[in-house]
Amino acid sequence: MPSPRVLLSLDYEPWFALARRYDSWREPQQRRALDGGFTRQALDPILDLLPNGTIDDAYAVQQRVVETTKAGVRLVGRKIGLTSPAVQRVILTTLRGELVDLGFTTEAFCALTAETALEEGEPATFLKQAVDFANQHLWGTLNACLIVHPQTRAQLGDDLEHALERLRYGTIAINHWPAIGFALGVTTWGAYPGHTRQHISSGIGVVHNTLLFEHPEKSIIDGPFTVCPQPPWFVTYRNAAPVARHLLRLESQRFLPALLPLTLAALRD
């Protein structure tokens, strides 16, 4: 006897700003037509069913899904997002002018990359324009990353230092993943100062800051253009699981000899 089945349809993105932007692009019946290509059935998106939904409502919906799954009901369906060719076609054909703006103003809760170009090609002028663009047009101030080749750094000289001073971000990483600022602990992790509850952006205050600076503005992490050995957070790193186990042992036991197997595992990639 086949198990009970429930057809579950979520909106094109879940409960974040991106979903509400999708809602404004097409009428409800047109959005449902996108689903029809996959489900052959027109279903109301959750945002239509709960137009005034809150974060608590979102968690309630998720909890209901969890409970239904535990009860043995097999959920059938799919969420349409930016990875869907149907949604991509809608974006490209109806909002070419606003597609770039989407990458500038909407935070993505997934692995999403947006790229844009500036006119200047000379390093110092380009860097100044890039800082102005980031400060004035990009939403959020949590972190930023600069990829700087050694030859370009030599050309820039003090212009690079001036750019680091002007960038309004809580963490700035040069040639590194900015989230290292969170992992190190000694550095601060939080938005650039100045946000308010009315315009919260990336938040207020910082975590970590083990040196207890009273009014930190930003943390800057500087590293070489190429790194050896390869950092374990690289997608091409092949020995991440053993390194993670040794690192967990070192952190939990505070046992200095555990540093040796961790080092050997890190060098083995």
C-alpha positions in Angstrom: 0.0 0.0 0.0 1.6 3.3 -1.0 2.4 5.8 1.8 0.3 9.0 2.2 1.7 11.8 0.1 1.5 15.6 0.5 2.4 18.0 -2.3 4.4 20.8 -0.7 4.9 24.1 -2.6 7.0 26.9 -1.2 7.4 30.3 -2.8 10.4 31.0 -5.0 12.5 32.0 -2.0 11.5 31.5 1.6 10.9 34.2 4.2 13.5 36.7 3.2 13.3 40.0 1.2 14.1 38.1 -2.0 10.7 36.4 -1.9 8.8 39.6 -1.5 10.7 41.1 -4.5 9.7 38.1 -6.6 6.1 38.7 -5.6 6.2 42.2 -7.1 7.6 41.1 -10.4 4.6 38.9 -11.6 1.0 38.6 -10.8 0.0 35.6 -8.6 -1.5 33.6 -11.5 1.7 34.2 -13.6 3.9 33.0 -10.7 1.8 29.9 -10.3 2.3 29.2 -14.0 6.0 28.8 -13.2 5.1 26.0 -10.7 2.8 24.4 -13.3 5.8 23.3 -15.4 7.0 21.1 -12.6 3.8 20.1 -10.6 1.1 20.4 -13.2 -1.0 21.9 -10.5 -1.4 25.6 -9.5 -0.7 26.1 -5.8 -0.8 29.3 -3.8 2.7 30.4 -2.6 2.9 30.6 1.2 3.4 34.3 1.0 0.0 34.6 -0.6 -1.6 32.4 2.1 0.1 34.4 4.8 0.6 37.9 3.4 1.3 39.4 6.8 3.5 36.5 8.0 6.2 37.1 10.5 9.4 35.3 11.4 7.5 33.3 14.0 5.0 32.2 11.3 8.0 31.1 9.2 9.3 28.9 12.1 5.8 27.5 12.7 5.5 26.5 9.0 8.9 24.8 9.2 7.9 23.0 12.4 4.8 21.7 10.8 6.9 20.3 7.9 9.2 18.6 10.5 6.2 17.1 12.4 4.6 15.9 9.2 7.8 14.2 8.1 8.2 12.5 11.5 4.6 11.2 11.1 5.7 9.2 8.1 4.1 11.4 5.4 6.4 11.7 2.4 6.6 15.3 1.1 6.7 15.7 -2.6 7.5 19.0 -4.4 10.2 21.5 -4.8 10.9 25.1 -4.0 11.7 27.4 -7.0 14.6 29.8 -6.4 17.3 31.5 -8.3 18.7 28.1 -9.3 15.5 27.4 -11.3 15.8 28.0 -15.0 12.2 29.1 -15.1 12.8 31.9 -12.5 16.0 32.9 -14.2 14.2 33.3 -17.5 11.6 35.5 -15.8 14.3 37.7 -14.3 16.3 38.0 -17.5 13.3 38.8 -19.7 11.4 41.2 -17.5 13.9 42.9 -15.2 17.3 43.1 -16.9 17.8 46.6 -15.6 17.0 45.6 -12.0 18.9 42.3 -11.9 22.2 44.0 -11.0 20.4 46.0 -8.3 19.2 42.7 -6.8 22.8 41.7 -6.1 23.6 45.1 -4.6 20.7 45.3 -2.2 19.5 41.9 -1.2 21.3 39.5 1.1 21.3 35.9 -0.1 21.0 33.1 2.4 22.8 30.7 0.0 25.9 30.4 -2.1 25.3 33.2 -4.6 27.8 35.4 -6.4 27.1 38.6 -8.2 29.6 40.5 -10.3 29.7 44.0 -11.7 32.3 46.2 -13.5 33.7 49.7 -13.0 35.0 51.8 -15.7 38.5 52.6 -14.4 41.3 50.2 -15.1 44.3 51.9 -13.4 44.7 50.3 -10.0 44.7 53.4 -7.7 41.7 55.0 -9.4 39.9 51.7 -9.7 40.4 51.0 -6.0 39.0 54.5 -5.0 35.9 53.9 -7.2 35.4 50.4 -5.8 35.5 51.8 -2.2 33.0 54.6 -3.1 30.8 52.0 -4.8 30.9 49.6 -1.9 30.2 52.3 0.7 27.4 54.0 -1.2 25.6 51.3 -3.1 26.0 47.9 -1.5 23.7 46.8 1.3 25.3 45.6 4.5 28.5 46.4 6.3 29.5 43.1 7.9 32.6 42.2 5.8 34.5 42.8 2.6 37.3 41.0 0.8 40.0 42.5 -1.4 42.1 40.3 -3.7 45.4 42.1 -4.3 48.3 40.7 -6.3 51.7 41.6 -5.0 52.6 43.6 -8.1 49.4 45.6 -7.7 50.0 46.1 -4.0 53.4 47.6 -4.9 51.8 49.9 -7.4 49.1 51.0 -4.9 51.5 51.9 -2.1 49.7 54.1 0.5 46.5 54.1 -1.6 45.7 50.6 -0.3 46.0 51.8 3.3 43.8 54.8 2.5 41.2 52.4 1.0 41.2 50.2 4.1 40.6 53.3 6.2 37.7 54.5 4.1 35.9 51.1 3.7 32.9 51.1 6.1 32.9 47.4 7.0 33.3 45.6 10.3 35.8 43.1 8.9 38.1 43.5 5.9 40.2 40.7 4.6 43.0 41.0 2.1 43.5 37.8 0.1 41.5 35.8 2.7 38.1 34.6 3.5 36.6 37.3 5.7 34.9 34.8 8.0 38.3 34.1 9.4 37.6 37.2 11.5 34.9 35.3 13.2 36.9 32.1 13.7 40.0 33.8 15.2 38.1 35.0 18.2 40.6 37.7 19.1 39.3 39.9 16.2 35.9 41.7 16.3 33.0 40.3 14.3 30.1 42.6 13.6 28.8 45.4 11.4 30.5 48.7 10.9 29.4 51.2 13.7 26.5 53.5 13.0 23.4 51.4 12.4 20.3 52.1 14.3 17.3 50.0 15.3 15.3 51.8 12.6 17.9 51.1 9.9 19.5 47.9 11.3 21.4 46.8 8.2 24.0 44.3 9.4 23.4 44.9 13.0 24.7 46.7 16.1 27.7 45.8 18.2 30.3 43.1 17.8 31.2 39.6 19.3 34.5 38.2 20.4 37.0 41.1 20.7 39.0 39.3 23.3 41.4 42.2 23.6 38.4 44.2 24.9 38.7 47.3 22.8 36.1 49.7 24.0 34.9 51.1 20.7 36.2 49.0 17.8 35.5 50.2 14.3 36.8 47.3 12.2 39.2 44.4 12.1 41.6 44.0 9.1 43.1 40.6 8.2 46.0 40.7 5.8 47.4 37.6 4.1 49.6 36.6 1.1 48.2 36.2 -2.4 48.8 32.5 -2.4 48.7 30.3 0.8 50.6 27.1 1.6 49.5 24.8 3.0 46.0 25.1 1.5 43.4 26.3 4.0 40.9 23.6 5.1 37.9 25.8 4.1 38.9 25.7 0.4 36.5 23.5 -1.6 39.5 21.8 -3.2 41.0 20.8 0.2 40.8 17.0 0.5 41.7 16.3 4.1 39.1 18.5 5.9 37.5 15.7 8.0 40.7 14.5 9.8 41.8 18.2 10.3 38.4 19.0 11.8 38.6 16.0 14.2 42.1 17.0 15.4 41.0 20.6 15.8 38.0 19.6 17.8 40.2 17.5 20.1 42.6 20.4 20.5 39.9 22.9 21.4 38.0 20.6 23.7 40.9 19.1 25.6 43.4 22.0 25.5 46.0 19.4 25.2 49.2 20.8 23.6 50.5 17.5 22.2 47.3 17.4 20.1 48.7 20.2 18.1 51.2 17.8 16.4 48.7 15.5 14.7 46.6 18.5 13.7 49.6 20.0 12.0 50.5 16.8 10.3 46.9 16.3 9.0 46.9 19.9 7.7 50.1 19.4 5.8 48.9 16.1 4.3 46.5 17.6 1.7 
